[in-house]
Amino acid sequence: MKGLRSENGPLRVTGATEKRRGVVAGLAGVFLSLALGACGGSGGGDTTAQTTQESKEPQTLEQTASLAAANPTTPLALSLKMNTSSLGPDASVDRFIIKYKDGTTESGSTTAVQSRLDRLAGSVPSKAHYLRRMGRGSDVVTTDRKLKGVEAKAFMRAIASDPNVEFVEPDTVMTIGSSPNDPLYSKQWSLSSNQTPGTTTAGIRAEGAWDIANGAGVVIGVVDSGITSHSDLNPNVLPGYEFTSGTYGNRGGDGTQPANKPGENCNVMWHGTHVAGIMAAGTNNGIGIAGIAPAAKVVSVRTVRNCNGGYMSDMADGITWAAGGTVSDAPVNPNPAKVINISLYAYGACQTSLQNAIDYATGKGSVVVVIAGNYSTDAAKVQPANCHNVITVGAINSDSTKWVSSDFGPTVDIAAPGNNIWSTYNDGKTAPGTEGYGLLSGTSQAAPMVSGVAALVQSIAPAPLTVAEMRTLIQQTAQPFTPQKPDQPIGTGIVDATAAVKAVKSGKIPAAADFTCTQSPNLMQLICKDLSTARGGVPIRSWNWNFGDGKAATVVSRSTNPVVDYDYPGMYQITLTTTDENGAVSTTSLPVSVAALSITDITDDD
């Protein structure tokens, strides 16, 4: 029997895997040639070994790609290089993201990328063309025509069979998460709290926080639809940049949300302006509303077009740029963001290109705050809510019940107001008109509540908090859900601005649970890594691992890196809870996919 083990010794037995061994044996001969073609990189080698009984002749790159495209069954080694989770039954895709392995010819030459694609032209459903290189080294390519779901998967299998390719995924379209002595302060129920006598609404308790912090010195990146001019916001807006691409894109703009282009026929939602105002509108300026971090600055990173959403590749580059990273053909951001708010979302598992950008940003010291999403479903199914290194925010009503469309589940870290939220807006329908204020609802309004609080915290923290520490601080200082309870889990409580800034002012740096898991390339096995920290001087005394397999949790008294075998493929919610020597608890939960040893696509596009 195989079970759960660790580099530091065995932890527990999770179950037999004898049946899985039988499956492996039965499939090994069938898929070995494709599996070998998918493993390992080369500096430009063009053949892969074929070891089936029929032939021992080496296959060319083109032959291997043709076989992979034609075979609806995908071996594990290939499926781990593909993310098809965002391809729904009505998929129509003509943009993909390909990452070539470091050290390959393609990783160092965009001309070589096109040459490689040209060689595969006869092996894929539609010829692909190089578009551009992303900030973290991936390449965006487009096909001659839109591909339906089956064709898109065939294209990805062919690309993934190239031993030089690290991963391939659709360039998924992201959408915004809203449903469409300051004189309007009395309308901002979200800033007060029923923890204060005489107040009936379940807001974030901002007033007490303003006595301690105002966000000065912190830059917030607003990865969104752009910001339009508004007198209640302009003093806090720094120069931004636009990354939108495609027919209606305006790549190279300054981050301002423009008028519709010819062919864009929707009414504009001034979403980024609304989100930015929640975080950083002026306070005590005699006009409009009060922002949560009124002395913070915002940088607009426009990645969403007015009517057609925005591509994943543009959003990933926007995150990289916001954190101060280099993106081809874009100037360096002179004001790197220490908090990045992403009120955008799409269905599917967290894509590698998006996770790479988030990891880069958090590695540079940014705290990334994202929405749970507005699908009324488990947030484990929604990106970037299900990514690592983010704080995921659900939305509540004024009575602390879950906002009707907020996504939910253990992936959600914290809740914040998201229903009927006043903020800066514009009355233009297809072009900027007169500035004003408007009501929007959604997790898009909840996330900037938390981003604003994060800016307050970072502005007075003795040492900047990591994203895991910020998540833990906000959870440990959260208000209870009252007077009512959400009907689905949406975090440990309601973000409490006052309690959070008081805690960090006292010097608190909480011990923070954190981990990642990756699948073994040949087994239904996860290899997890404990990344928990205790920088505040209070050590962690216990680690509680729940691997989402229905078995009892494993509690250990030292840091371990578990290796877990699973009998069945699927999505498993893995949760790590740490407890420090003072009894303070930190919990983080991530959905982790375990891919099958082989996957047969039975989708019918007809």
Secondary structure, 3 states (H helix, E strand, C coil): CCCEEECCCCCECCCCCHHHHHHHHHHHHHHHHHHHHHCCCCCCCCEECCCCCCCCCCEEHHHHHHHHHHCCEEEHHHHCCECCCCCCCCCEEEEEEEEECCCCHHHHCHHHHHHHHHHCCCCCCCCEEEEEECCCCCEEEEEEEEEEHHHHHHHHHHHHCCCCEEEEEECCEEEECCECCCCCHHHCHHHCECCCCCCCCECCCHHHHHCCCCCCCCEEEEEECCECCCCCCHHHEEEEEECCCCCCCCCCCCCECCCCCCCCCCCCCCHHHHHHHHHHCCCCCCCCCCCCCCCCEEEEEECCECCCEEEHHHHHHHHHHHCCCCCCCCCCCCCCCCEEEECEEEECCCCHHHHHHHHHHHHCCCEEEEECCCCCCEHHHEECCCCCCCEEEEEECCCCCECCCCCECCCCCEEEECCCEEEEEECCCCCCCCEEEEEEECHHHHHHHHHHHHHHHHHHCCCCCCHHHHHHHHHHCCECCCCCCCCCCCCCCECCHHHHHHHHHCCCCCCECCEEEEECCCCCEEEEEECCECCCCCCEEEEEEECCCCCCCEEECCCCCEEEECCCCEEEEEEEEEEECCCCEEEEEEEEEECCCEEECCCCCC
